[in-house]
Amino acid sequence: MPSRDFSLHGAVDLGARQAAAKKQQERRAQAANAPAGAAPPAGAVAAVVDVTDQTFNAEVVERSQTVPVLVDFWAEWCGPCKQLGPILEKLAAEAAGSWVLAKVDIDANPQLAQYMQQMGVRGIPFVAAVVGGQLLPFLNGAAPEPQVRQAIDQLFDALRKEGLLPDGPPPGPGADPAAGPAQPPVDPLLLEAEDALQNGDLDLAAEKFQALLAANPRDEDAAGGLALVELSRRVRHLDANQAVAAAEAAPADAAKQTAAADVEMVTGQVDAAFARLIAAVRRTAGDDREAVRKHLLDLFAILPPDDPRVGKARRALQSALF
């Protein structure tokens, strides 16, 4: 069986891309502050966008850093999809930029269809919410407009209570950037590294991230970017199913556990990847245990330091070690 080739610009986990998407959004914010004649700000986009395997990161992951995105997985042959789709489009238009609807035709986009299946979803229509780079299952199946409207209101209320959205209506992409704090300057070399990362040029991205770290070893953006490059290099020739099956068959094998954890990271199972390696720390000893611990720290570096999943896993790691 040929190996499955993972890449940073293909079907990559939302959580693992969070740091890169966050940095890319700084660039978008700077563009919004640019003088007349510069590229138009994000506010010019429509409330409904069609998304492909190639544009998902930019249209959904990056955009979700400033405005919630609802992703509608549908197909032309799906009758319930034709009932739910127009309702979602109507509500997105009414929202006037407070959230964006991204539509994914699963027949035309096999990578995203496979990602949906990896989440355990077997039927469409399926709607996911993406906020701050994190994907949350939302609706499965069609429903009348009043129910859909109520569900969306309840979703945003819940996100506010969890601190994932600010109080009040979520800010639309056309919000005045001058109303918020000034964006910090972004090193042009960091932007070049991110571009290389987005384009799948891992060698060039690594070179530029390493140059940034040579100049400033405390540069968290560069460290996270380099960790993301290394993760992609490790998994690019792995077969996902085989790697996980091998790890399940050998729970005390450090190398197999770290390979399976890498696969879980790039398929959106961040908590599962962390839990797997913490369990491996408990089962192993000596050099194997240290290798698993260091691997887990490398995975932590991919996400922002304040990501709650990292904090939770760090506490669990401390408990496993002592």
C-alpha positions as CSV (number, residue, x, y, z in Angstrom):
1,M,0.0,0.0,0.0
2,P,1.5,3.4,-0.9
3,S,2.1,5.8,2.0
4,R,-0.2,8.7,2.6
5,D,1.7,11.9,1.9
6,F,0.9,14.6,4.4
7,S,1.9,18.2,3.7
8,L,1.5,21.6,5.3
9,H,-0.6,22.9,2.5
10,G,-2.8,19.8,2.2
11,A,-5.1,18.2,4.8
12,V,-3.5,19.4,7.9
13,D,-4.9,19.6,11.5
14,L,-6.5,22.9,12.5
15,G,-5.0,22.9,15.9
16,A,-1.5,22.3,14.6
17,R,-1.9,25.1,12.1
18,Q,-3.2,27.5,14.8
19,A,0.2,29.2,15.4
20,A,0.9,29.7,11.7
21,A,-2.6,30.9,11.0
22,K,-2.3,33.4,13.9
23,K,0.9,34.8,12.5
24,Q,-0.6,35.0,9.1
25,Q,-3.5,37.0,10.5
26,E,-1.1,39.7,11.7
27,R,-0.2,40.2,8.1
28,R,-3.8,40.6,7.2
29,A,-4.2,43.2,10.0
30,Q,-1.2,45.1,8.7
31,A,-2.7,45.1,5.2
32,A,-5.9,46.5,6.6
33,N,-3.9,49.4,8.1
34,A,-2.0,50.0,4.8
35,P,-2.4,53.4,3.0
36,A,-4.7,53.9,0.1
37,G,-3.8,51.9,-3.0
38,A,-2.8,48.8,-1.0
39,A,-4.7,45.5,-1.2
40,P,-8.3,45.6,0.0
41,P,-8.9,44.6,3.7
42,A,-10.7,41.4,4.6
43,G,-13.9,43.3,5.0
44,A,-14.4,43.2,1.2
45,V,-15.1,39.4,1.3
46,A,-18.5,38.0,0.9
47,A,-20.5,36.4,3.7
48,V,-20.6,33.1,1.8
49,V,-17.5,31.6,0.2
50,D,-16.8,28.4,-1.7
51,V,-13.8,26.5,-0.2
52,T,-11.5,23.9,-1.8
53,D,-8.8,21.6,-0.5
54,Q,-6.3,24.3,-1.6
55,T,-8.0,27.3,-0.1
56,F,-9.3,25.9,3.2
57,N,-6.4,27.2,5.3
58,A,-6.6,30.7,4.0
59,E,-10.4,30.9,3.7
60,V,-11.3,29.1,7.0
61,V,-8.4,28.6,9.4
62,E,-6.8,32.1,8.9
63,R,-10.1,33.9,8.7
64,S,-11.4,32.2,11.9
65,Q,-8.8,34.2,13.8
66,T,-10.9,37.3,13.5
67,V,-14.4,36.1,12.7
68,P,-16.2,32.8,13.3
69,V,-16.6,30.6,10.2
70,L,-19.3,28.0,9.8
71,V,-18.3,25.3,7.3
72,D,-21.1,23.6,5.4
73,F,-20.0,20.2,4.0
74,W,-22.5,19.3,1.2
75,A,-22.9,17.5,-2.1
76,E,-25.0,18.0,-5.2
77,W,-26.8,14.6,-4.8
78,C,-27.7,15.3,-1.2
79,G,-31.4,16.4,-0.8
80,P,-31.2,17.6,2.8
81,C,-28.1,19.7,1.8
82,K,-30.3,21.6,-0.6
83,Q,-32.7,22.3,2.2
84,L,-30.1,23.5,4.7
85,G,-27.7,25.3,2.4
86,P,-30.1,28.2,1.4
87,I,-31.0,28.7,5.1
88,L,-27.4,29.0,6.1
89,E,-26.7,31.4,3.2
90,K,-29.7,33.5,4.2
91,L,-28.5,33.7,7.8
92,A,-25.0,34.5,6.8
93,A,-26.2,37.4,4.7
94,E,-28.3,38.7,7.5
95,A,-25.3,38.4,9.9
96,A,-23.6,41.1,7.8
97,G,-20.0,39.9,8.5
98,S,-20.4,38.8,12.1
99,W,-19.7,35.3,10.8
100,V,-18.8,33.7,7.5
101,L,-20.2,30.7,5.8
102,A,-17.7,28.5,3.9
103,K,-19.2,25.8,1.6
104,V,-17.3,22.6,0.9
105,D,-18.5,20.3,-1.9
106,I,-17.1,17.0,-0.6
107,D,-17.3,15.3,-4.1
108,A,-14.9,18.0,-5.5
109,N,-12.6,18.1,-2.5
110,P,-11.5,14.6,-1.4
111,Q,-9.0,15.8,1.2
112,L,-11.6,17.8,3.1
113,A,-14.1,14.9,2.7
114,Q,-11.6,12.5,4.3
115,Y,-10.9,15.0,7.1
116,M,-14.6,15.1,7.8
117,Q,-14.7,11.3,8.0
118,Q,-11.7,11.3,10.4
119,M,-13.8,13.4,12.7
120,G,-16.3,10.5,12.8
121,V,-18.9,12.2,10.6
122,R,-20.5,9.8,8.2
123,G,-23.4,11.8,6.8
124,I,-24.1,15.1,5.3
125,P,-25.2,17.9,5.5
126,F,-22.6,18.5,8.3
127,V,-21.7,21.9,9.6
128,A,-18.6,22.7,11.7
129,A,-17.8,25.9,13.5
130,V,-14.2,27.2,13.3
131,V,-13.1,29.8,15.8
132,G,-9.5,30.9,16.5
133,G,-8.3,28.0,14.3
134,Q,-10.2,25.4,16.3
135,L,-12.8,23.2,14.7
136,L,-16.0,22.3,16.6
137,P,-18.7,19.9,15.3
138,F,-21.9,21.9,15.1
139,L,-24.8,20.5,13.1
140,N,-25.4,17.1,11.5
141,G,-28.5,17.0,9.2
142,A,-31.0,19.5,8.0
143,A,-33.4,21.5,10.1
144,P,-36.0,24.3,9.7
145,E,-34.8,27.8,9.6
146,P,-36.1,28.7,13.2
147,Q,-34.1,25.8,14.6
148,V,-31.0,26.6,12.7
149,R,-31.2,30.3,13.7
150,Q,-31.6,29.3,17.3
151,A,-28.8,26.8,17.2
152,I,-26.4,29.5,15.8
153,D,-27.4,31.9,18.5
154,Q,-26.8,29.3,21.2
155,L,-23.5,28.4,19.6
156,F,-22.2,32.0,19.8
157,D,-23.5,32.3,23.4
158,A,-21.7,29.2,24.4
159,L,-18.5,30.4,22.7
160,R,-18.7,33.7,24.6
161,K,-19.1,31.8,27.9
162,E,-16.1,29.7,27.1
163,G,-14.1,32.9,26.4
164,L,-13.6,32.0,22.7
165,L,-15.5,35.1,21.6
166,P,-15.7,38.6,23.1
167,D,-18.9,39.7,24.8
168,G,-21.5,41.1,22.4
169,P,-21.8,40.3,18.7
170,P,-18.6,38.7,17.2
171,P,-16.6,41.3,15.3
172,G,-17.0,41.1,11.5
173,P,-14.1,41.2,9.1
174,G,-14.9,44.8,8.2
175,A,-14.4,46.1,11.8
176,D,-12.3,49.2,12.0
177,P,-8.7,48.1,12.8
178,A,-8.0,51.5,14.3
179,A,-10.5,50.7,17.1
180,G,-8.2,48.0,18.5
181,P,-4.7,48.0,19.7
182,A,-1.9,48.7,17.2
183,Q,-0.5,45.7,15.6
184,P,3.2,45.0,16.4
185,P,5.6,45.2,13.5
186,V,6.3,41.8,11.9
187,D,9.8,40.8,10.8
188,P,9.9,40.6,7.0
189,L,11.9,37.4,7.3
190,L,9.1,35.8,9.4
191,L,6.7,36.7,6.6
192,E,9.0,35.0,4.1
193,A,9.3,31.9,6.3
194,E,5.5,31.7,6.6
195,D,5.0,32.1,2.9
196,A,7.5,29.2,2.3
197,L,5.6,27.2,4.9
198,Q,2.2,27.8,3.3
199,N,3.6,26.9,-0.1
200,G,5.0,23.6,1.1
201,D,8.7,24.6,0.6
202,L,9.8,23.1,3.9
203,D,13.6,23.5,3.3
204,L,13.3,27.2,2.6
205,A,10.9,27.7,5.6
206,A,13.3,25.8,7.9
207,E,16.2,27.9,6.7
208,K,14.4,31.2,7.4
209,F,13.0,30.1,10.8
210,Q,16.5,29.0,11.8
211,A,17.9,32.4,10.8
212,L,15.3,34.1,13.0
213,L,16.2,31.9,15.9
214,A,19.9,32.5,15.4
215,A,19.1,36.3,15.8
216,N,16.7,35.7,18.7
217,P,16.6,32.3,20.4
218,R,13.5,33.4,22.3
219,D,11.5,34.0,19.1
220,E,8.4,31.9,19.9
221,D,6.9,32.5,16.4
222,A,10.1,31.1,14.7
223,A,10.3,28.2,17.2
224,G,6.7,27.3,16.5
225,G,7.2,27.5,12.8
226,L,10.3,25.4,12.8
227,A,8.5,22.8,15.0
228,L,5.7,22.7,12.4
229,V,8.2,22.2,9.6
230,E,9.8,19.3,11.5
231,L,6.4,17.7,12.1
232,S,5.5,17.8,8.5
233,R,8.8,16.3,7.5
234,R,8.2,13.4,9.9
235,V,4.7,12.5,8.7
236,R,5.0,13.2,5.0
237,H,5.7,9.5,4.2
238,L,3.7,7.9,7.0
239,D,0.6,5.8,6.4
240,A,-1.8,7.2,9.0
241,N,-3.8,4.0,9.6
242,Q,-0.7,1.8,9.7
243,A,1.1,4.1,12.1
244,V,-1.8,4.2,14.6
245,A,-2.3,0.4,14.3
246,A,1.4,-0.3,15.0
247,A,1.2,2.0,18.1
248,E,-1.9,0.2,19.4
249,A,-0.1,-3.1,19.0
250,A,3.0,-2.0,20.9
251,P,2.0,0.4,23.7
252,A,5.5,0.5,25.2
253,D,7.3,1.1,21.9
254,A,8.5,4.7,22.1
255,A,9.2,5.2,18.4
256,K,5.8,3.8,17.4
257,Q,4.0,6.0,20.0
258,T,5.7,9.2,18.8
259,A,4.9,8.3,15.1
260,A,1.2,7.8,15.9
261,A,1.1,11.0,17.9
262,D,2.5,12.9,14.9
263,V,-0.2,11.5,12.8
264,E,-2.9,12.5,15.3
265,M,-1.5,16.0,15.4
266,V,-1.8,16.5,11.7
267,T,-5.3,15.0,11.6
268,G,-6.7,17.3,14.2
269,Q,-6.5,15.0,17.2
270,V,-4.3,17.3,19.4
271,D,-5.6,16.1,22.7
272,A,-5.3,12.5,21.6
273,A,-1.7,13.0,20.5
274,F,-0.8,14.6,23.9
275,A,-2.6,11.9,25.9
276,R,-0.8,9.2,23.9
277,L,2.6,10.5,24.7
278,I,1.8,11.1,28.3
279,A,0.6,7.5,28.6
280,A,3.9,6.5,26.9
281,V,5.9,8.4,29.5
282,R,4.2,6.4,32.2
283,R,4.9,3.1,30.4
284,T,8.6,3.7,29.4
285,A,11.8,4.3,31.3
286,G,15.3,5.5,30.7
287,D,16.2,6.8,27.2
288,D,12.9,5.8,25.8
289,R,11.0,7.8,28.4
290,E,13.3,10.9,27.7
291,A,12.7,10.6,24.0
292,V,9.0,10.6,24.4
293,R,9.1,13.5,26.8
294,K,11.2,15.6,24.4
295,H,8.9,14.7,21.5
296,L,5.9,15.9,23.5
297,L,7.7,19.2,24.2
298,D,8.3,19.6,20.4
299,L,4.6,19.1,19.8
300,F,3.8,21.7,22.5
301,A,6.0,24.2,20.6
302,I,3.7,24.1,17.6
303,L,0.8,25.7,19.4
304,P,0.7,29.1,21.1
305,P,2.0,29.0,24.7
306,D,-1.4,30.1,26.0
307,D,-3.3,27.3,24.2
308,P,-5.4,25.6,27.0
309,R,-4.6,22.2,25.6
310,V,-0.9,22.8,26.1
311,G,-1.4,23.9,29.7
312,K,-3.5,20.9,30.5
313,A,-1.0,18.5,28.9
314,R,1.9,20.1,30.7
315,R,0.2,19.5,34.0
316,A,-0.5,15.9,33.1
317,L,3.1,15.4,32.0
318,Q,4.4,16.7,35.3
319,S,2.1,14.2,37.1
320,A,3.3,11.4,34.9
321,L,7.0,12.2,35.5
322,F,6.7,12.6,39.3
